[in-house]
Amino acid sequence: YWLTDMEYVKDGKEIKLDVVDIESIKNVLNNIEQSTVVTNAQIASILQDMKGFEITPLTNNDLTSPRIYTVGKYKDIEVKVDPYMPWNDCRIICI
């Protein structure tokens, strides 16, 4: 998986990476202190393919209302998806 123009926010500061692969995403997640991240569906689908990712089953509410929803956990980090983030908006927001 190759992505371009990925950025993430750490301590209120956005950090932009020029070219990103799955190892770069793992590196971001392994070096944050926050316990929750919000991203788009593209990054979330990549995370769901990673070894050690625990998928959280979706509920009917997740599918019928356009709000941020949880897709699972990577290590101790809860991963959420913002359905309003465009497919090419490859930020990982740490909260």
C-alpha positions in Angstrom: 0.0 0.0 0.0 1.5 3.3 -1.1 0.0 6.6 -0.1 1.1 10.1 -0.8 0.7 13.3 1.2 0.0 11.5 4.5 0.1 13.6 7.6 -0.7 13.1 11.2 -1.3 15.4 14.2 0.8 14.9 17.3 0.4 17.3 20.2 -1.5 19.7 18.1 1.2 19.8 15.4 0.6 18.3 11.9 3.4 16.2 10.5 3.3 15.5 6.8 5.0 12.5 5.2 5.7 12.6 1.4 5.4 8.9 0.6 3.8 6.4 3.0 3.6 2.7 3.1 2.2 0.3 5.7 5.4 0.4 7.6 5.2 4.2 7.9 1.7 3.8 9.3 2.9 1.3 11.8 5.7 3.6 12.8 3.3 6.5 13.4 1.0 4.3 15.6 4.0 2.8 17.5 5.3 6.3 18.4 2.2 8.0 19.7 1.1 8.4 23.3 -2.6 8.9 22.6 -5.0 6.0 22.9 -7.3 7.0 20.1 -6.8 7.9 16.4 -9.3 9.2 13.8 -8.6 8.7 10.1 -10.4 8.1 6.8 -11.7 4.8 5.4 -8.7 4.2 3.2 -6.2 4.2 6.1 -8.6 2.3 8.3 -8.9 -0.5 5.6 -5.1 -0.7 5.5 -4.9 -0.9 9.3 -7.5 -3.7 9.3 -5.2 -5.8 7.2 -2.3 -5.4 9.7 -1.3 -8.3 11.9 -2.6 -7.8 15.5 -5.5 -5.5 14.5 -8.7 -6.4 16.4 -11.8 -5.6 14.4 -14.8 -4.2 16.3 -18.1 -5.3 14.7 -20.2 -2.5 13.3 -23.7 -1.9 14.6 -26.7 -0.7 12.7 -26.2 2.8 14.2 -22.7 2.9 12.7 -24.1 2.2 9.3 -27.2 4.5 9.4 -25.8 7.7 10.9 -22.9 9.7 9.5 -20.7 10.1 12.6 -17.3 9.0 13.7 -17.3 5.3 14.4 -14.9 2.7 15.8 -13.5 0.0 13.5 -11.2 -1.7 16.0 -7.9 -1.6 17.9 -4.2 -1.8 17.0 -2.3 -2.7 20.1 -3.9 -0.4 22.7 -4.9 2.3 20.2 -8.6 2.6 19.3 -9.0 3.3 15.6 -12.0 5.4 14.5 -13.2 6.5 11.0 -14.6 9.9 10.2 -17.0 9.3 7.3 -16.7 12.9 6.2 -12.9 12.6 5.5 -12.3 12.2 1.8 -10.6 9.1 0.5 -7.4 11.0 -0.4 -7.3 12.9 3.0 -4.7 10.5 4.6 -4.3 12.1 8.0 -4.1 10.2 11.2 -5.4 12.4 14.0 -4.3 11.5 17.5 -6.7 12.3 20.2 
